[in-house]
Amino acid sequence: MIETNRLIIRPFKIEDAYEAQKWFHDADVMRWMPNGPDKTFAETKNRIQKYIDHYLKYGFGKFIIIDKNSNYSIGDAGLMNLDGTKFIELGYRLKKEYWGLGIATEAASSIIKHAFQVDKLENIHAIVEPENIISIYIITTKLHFEYVKKDTFFGEIFNLYRLDNKNFMDMNQI
Ligand SMILES: CC(C)(COP(=O)(O)OP(=O)(O)OC[C@H]1O[C@@H](n2cnc3c(N)ncnc32)[C@H](O)[C@@H]1OP(=O)(O)O)[C@@H](O)C(=O)NCCC(=O)NCCS
């Protein structure tokens, strides 16, 4: 579990699927995801089970973000092995009513710090659709990832970014 000023970030439990439907079924939140929004509760439950299994197997995964004040679920963020690659990928999504409050930056920064300082990962990658300007801004300006190249994942072209543990430690600024 990771605690920040405003957030608790913890591994998913299967019963979180009920709350998590609120963002996994939202077409705006899921706009940039290759498969779009989940269509059924079963899909969301399977997704969450996948996140739980990944965490149990690798010790890192997609976590649920909880608002410390209200105890409400806000979204998800975390690290997953990127299918078909050796990359560990950072991702984040929030319920719409929580956009624009600095929460993605707060959650992602703490996850990166934990991954580098505790789990000692060598690097973290991010893939972002070239039109997802907000996420590109967050990845580069807020989280200090470096652009690597355009590459194809899931049959689509993405911008690939990387953050190295060494650079992160040298900067020590997020
Ligand atoms: C991407 C997302 C997680 C951002 O969450 P967020 O908590 O609103 O992001 P932050 O508040 O930390 O924003 C960081 C910066 O982006 C800016 N930003 C965020 N949303 C913005 C918007 N809609 N328009 C313009 N700028 C925006 C913020 O102003 C902030 O910059 P600043 O501090 O210089 O003002 C959220 O918009 C989302 O869930 N989007 C859909 C899912 C998605 O695209 N995930 C990423 C896939 S790669």
The ligand as an ORCA input file, in Angstrom:
! r2SCAN-3c Opt
* xyz 0 1
  C      -4.938     11.442    -17.915
  C      -5.643     11.648    -16.574
  C      -5.375     10.428    -15.686
  C      -5.087     12.926    -15.957
  O      -5.452     12.975    -14.595
  P      -5.420     14.346    -13.771
  O      -5.382     13.974    -12.326
  O      -6.477     15.227    -14.269
  O      -3.995     14.926    -14.166
  P      -3.269     16.039    -13.306
  O      -4.290     16.891    -12.626
  O      -2.206     15.370    -12.486
  O      -2.681     16.901    -14.471
  C      -1.364     17.125    -14.681
  C      -1.271     18.277    -15.636
  O      -2.085     18.087    -16.789
  C      -2.977     19.183    -16.916
  N      -4.289     18.686    -17.317
  C      -4.982     17.699    -16.771
  N      -6.178     17.569    -17.387
  C      -6.209     18.523    -18.344
  C      -7.174     18.911    -19.326
  N      -8.335     18.268    -19.446
  N      -6.865     19.919    -20.164
  C      -5.690     20.572    -20.058
  N      -4.731     20.250    -19.142
  C      -5.005     19.249    -18.300
  C      -3.083     19.789    -15.557
  O      -3.423     21.158    -15.656
  C      -1.715     19.579    -14.992
  O      -0.802     20.536    -15.442
  P      -0.388     21.832    -14.571
  O      -0.057     21.334    -13.188
  O       0.789     22.351    -15.314
  O      -1.600     22.695    -14.583
  C      -7.164     11.769    -16.743
  O      -7.410     12.852    -17.609
  C      -7.777     10.513    -17.310
  O      -8.167      9.614    -16.566
  N      -7.855     10.434    -18.656
  C      -8.378      9.268    -19.334
  C      -7.455      8.064    -19.216
  C      -6.096      8.294    -19.868
  O      -5.961      8.997    -20.862
  N      -5.054      7.665    -19.269
  C      -3.719      7.739    -19.780
  C      -3.529      6.783    -20.899
  S      -1.871      6.854    -21.547
*
